[in-house]
Amino acid sequence: MPKLQRTPEEIHAIKDRILKQAVHLMNEVGYQDFSMRGLARKIKVTPPTLYSYYQDKDELYLCILTEGFSRLYDLNLKAYNSSQDPVVRMQAIARAYVDFGLNCANFYNLMFTWHVPKYNDFLGTPLEPVAKIELETSLQVTNLSIRAIKECAGKDYLITEEDARFLLVYYWSTLHGYIAGFNNTLLNYMHENPISVREGILKHIHDTFVREVRSRRVKRTGQRDERTAARC
């Protein structure tokens, strides 16, 4: 009797299970030492079973990144839609980013912390199309953040693309420093209770961000706004 083919739903569930186990194992042993055979032993299947769903370690890795950025984008989009006030919206996005970094540390490490292959490393290889999907998914996060930053200028003002990207780098770098330090326990040597400073750090970053927006925004006529006390 021929073996029944799996439904698309069953295939998706199996691939999701493999991916979840893979991201945990990759964090345990590191990207370089991760292998499909090691994963097969971990989840008690044969290597050929894994290869029937993912062609190799790199494809599985790229799918992990795509899943991570998809989750982060969904959280940021929910935060973006949580308020009509652009400034409050940016606070929500920052909080959502920190929550993701702390609660999904295994994904976060691969996405932002470790020195692992990036899109350019796959150019000209059979995995370039898979890498492009990962890149496009990650850029959704970037583009949403830049949009939210620009909207903080207010309807009569604008923030240049260059300034918006500078502010994004500032925002991300500061948040990333806290998340990485918390996840690798380095902050335990600097503070007896690192999680307790989370809200203070978010507030400090946000207050600095608001000041920077006010100093950088430009009237739509092209003149620099000198009313630093004006609200975003």
C-alpha positions in Angstrom: 0.0 0.0 0.0 1.6 3.3 -1.0 2.5 5.8 1.7 0.0 8.6 2.1 1.3 12.0 1.2 1.4 14.6 3.9 -1.0 17.5 3.7 0.5 21.1 3.4 -0.6 21.6 7.0 1.3 18.6 8.2 4.4 19.6 6.3 4.2 23.1 7.7 3.9 21.6 11.3 6.9 19.3 10.8 9.0 22.1 9.3 8.0 24.4 12.2 9.0 21.7 14.7 12.4 21.2 13.0 13.0 24.9 13.0 12.2 25.4 16.7 14.5 22.6 17.7 17.2 23.9 15.3 17.3 27.4 16.8 17.7 26.0 20.3 20.5 23.6 19.2 22.3 26.3 17.2 22.3 28.5 20.3 23.7 25.6 22.4 26.6 24.6 20.1 27.1 27.7 17.9 26.5 28.2 14.2 29.8 26.7 13.1 29.4 23.5 15.1 25.8 23.0 14.3 25.1 20.1 11.9 22.1 18.4 10.4 23.2 15.1 11.8 23.4 16.6 15.3 19.9 18.0 14.9 18.6 14.6 13.6 19.9 13.0 16.8 18.4 15.7 18.9 14.9 15.3 17.5 15.3 11.5 17.0 14.8 11.4 13.2 17.1 10.2 10.4 19.2 12.8 8.5 17.4 12.0 5.2 14.2 13.0 6.9 15.6 16.5 7.7 17.0 16.8 4.1 13.5 16.1 2.7 12.4 19.4 4.3 15.6 21.5 4.3 18.3 21.0 1.7 21.2 21.8 4.1 22.2 23.6 7.2 22.4 27.0 5.5 18.8 26.8 4.2 17.6 25.9 7.6 19.6 28.8 9.1 18.1 31.3 6.6 14.6 30.0 7.4 15.3 30.6 11.1 16.3 34.2 10.4 13.2 34.7 8.2 10.9 33.4 11.0 12.6 35.6 13.6 12.3 38.8 11.5 8.7 37.9 10.7 7.9 37.6 14.4 9.7 40.9 15.2 7.8 42.6 12.4 4.5 41.4 13.6 5.2 42.7 17.1 6.5 46.1 15.8 3.4 46.4 13.5 1.1 45.7 16.5 3.0 48.4 18.5 2.8 50.8 15.6 -1.0 50.4 15.3 -1.4 50.8 19.1 -1.6 54.6 19.0 -2.3 57.5 16.7 0.3 59.6 18.5 3.7 59.1 16.7 5.7 59.7 19.8 3.8 57.2 21.9 4.0 54.9 18.9 7.8 55.0 19.0 7.8 54.2 22.7 5.6 51.1 22.0 7.9 50.0 19.1 11.0 50.3 21.4 9.3 48.3 24.1 8.2 45.6 21.7 11.7 45.3 20.4 13.1 44.8 23.9 10.4 42.3 24.7 11.4 40.3 21.6 15.1 40.5 22.4 14.6 39.2 26.0 11.8 36.7 25.4 13.1 35.3 22.1 16.8 35.4 22.9 17.6 32.3 20.7 16.3 34.0 17.6 17.7 37.4 18.6 21.2 36.0 19.0 21.3 34.7 15.5 19.6 37.8 14.0 21.6 40.5 15.7 24.4 39.3 17.9 26.5 36.5 16.4 28.9 36.8 13.5 27.0 34.6 11.1 26.5 34.7 7.2 24.4 37.5 5.8 22.7 38.0 2.5 25.8 39.0 0.5 27.4 35.7 1.5 24.8 33.8 -0.5 25.0 35.9 -3.7 25.6 33.7 -6.7 24.8 30.5 -4.8 21.8 28.2 -5.1 20.5 29.7 -1.8 20.4 33.3 -3.1 16.6 33.2 -3.5 16.1 31.9 0.1 18.5 34.6 1.3 16.6 37.3 -0.6 13.4 36.3 1.2 15.2 36.6 4.5 16.6 40.0 3.5 13.2 41.3 2.4 11.6 40.2 5.6 14.2 41.9 7.7 13.9 45.1 5.7 10.2 45.2 6.6 11.3 45.8 10.2 13.7 48.6 9.1 11.3 50.3 6.8 8.5 50.3 9.4 10.9 51.8 12.0 12.0 54.6 9.6 8.4 55.4 8.7 7.6 55.7 12.4 10.6 57.9 13.1 9.7 60.3 10.2 6.2 60.6 11.4 7.4 62.0 14.8 8.4 65.2 13.0 4.7 66.3 12.9 2.6 67.2 9.9 4.2 70.6 9.2 7.8 69.2 9.4 9.9 66.5 8.0 13.0 64.5 8.9 15.4 63.7 6.1 16.1 60.1 5.1 19.7 60.5 6.3 18.6 61.8 9.8 15.9 59.1 10.1 18.5 56.4 9.4 20.9 58.0 11.9 18.1 58.0 14.6 17.3 54.4 13.7 21.0 53.4 14.2 21.1 55.3 17.5 17.8 53.7 18.8 18.8 50.2 17.7 22.4 50.4 19.0 21.3 51.5 22.5 18.5 49.0 22.8 20.8 46.2 21.4 23.4 47.0 24.0 21.0 46.5 26.8 19.5 43.3 25.3 22.8 41.7 24.5 24.2 42.6 27.9 21.2 41.1 29.6 21.1 37.9 27.5 24.8 37.2 27.9 24.6 38.0 31.7 27.3 40.7 31.4 24.9 43.2 33.0 24.8 41.0 36.1 28.3 42.3 36.9 27.2 45.9 36.5 23.9 45.9 38.3 22.3 43.6 40.9 19.0 43.6 39.1 19.4 44.4 35.4 15.7 43.9 34.5 14.8 46.7 37.0 16.5 49.3 34.8 14.6 48.3 31.7 12.0 51.0 31.9 14.5 53.7 32.9 16.6 52.9 29.9 13.6 52.9 27.6 12.6 56.3 29.0 16.1 57.8 28.6 16.4 56.5 25.0 13.0 57.9 24.2 13.7 61.3 25.8 17.0 61.6 23.9 15.2 60.6 20.7 12.5 63.3 21.1 15.2 65.9 21.6 17.0 64.8 18.5 13.8 64.8 16.4 13.1 68.4 17.5 16.6 69.5 16.7 16.8 67.8 13.3 13.3 68.2 11.9 12.9 70.8 9.1 9.9 72.8 8.2 8.4 71.7 4.9 9.5 75.0 3.5 13.1 73.9 4.0 13.9 76.0 7.1 15.3 74.4 10.3 12.8 74.6 13.2 14.1 76.7 16.0 11.2 76.2 18.4 12.8 73.4 20.4 10.0 73.5 22.9 7.4 72.6 20.3 5.8 69.2 20.6 6.4 66.4 18.0 
